[in-house]
Amino acid sequence: MLPFFLNAVNDLAGIGTILFLALAVFSVLAFLMRSGKEASHFLAKHALLLTFILSAAGLLGSLFYSDIIGYPPCELCWWLRIFLYPQVIILLLAFRTRDVGVRSMVRLQSLVFSVFGFAVSFYQLMVVNGYVPLPACAATGVSCARNYVTVFGWVTIPIMALSSFLAVMTLWLHSYRSESIHRSAKK
């Protein structure tokens, strides 16, 4: 039963990763194109909800792989968790307030966490693919270069994390743009 369940979750994670990457690409295109105003406005309006969903999916996925399936997280995976887990909490708390200042602070915190998370996941991707040497932490614990999950022949855990952080960053760009447009319109 568990191997079938694991395959189903892996496929779902792979599809989710492709959707996250598509969201990031769509988001960047909407940001760059003048004709993408409606899409940009939609993404800005729903950025808080979408970033919460992305972060919650990452949290649940990482806990599933480590606590249910038993894949031990490497040191880089722990760093990814450090940049991901707080986002779920602060984004959830942001839903509870209508205070624009608090939401703006949460957006900034989430963006900073995502930039660092993106950097770590990119580095881990380079380690897994052999482009940079294995970090010293791998000698004392779980190897950062081991691939526990490969879906569709190319989606790995570092790519899952990278796509999630990238999508969050692009969504916050729309939110910042929308806020600056509204400030300019009020002046």
Summary of the structure (lengths in Angstrom):
residues: 187
radius of gyration: 17.6
end to end distance: 61.5
largest distance: 61.5
contacts: 574
relative contact order: 0.18
helix: 80%
strand: 2%
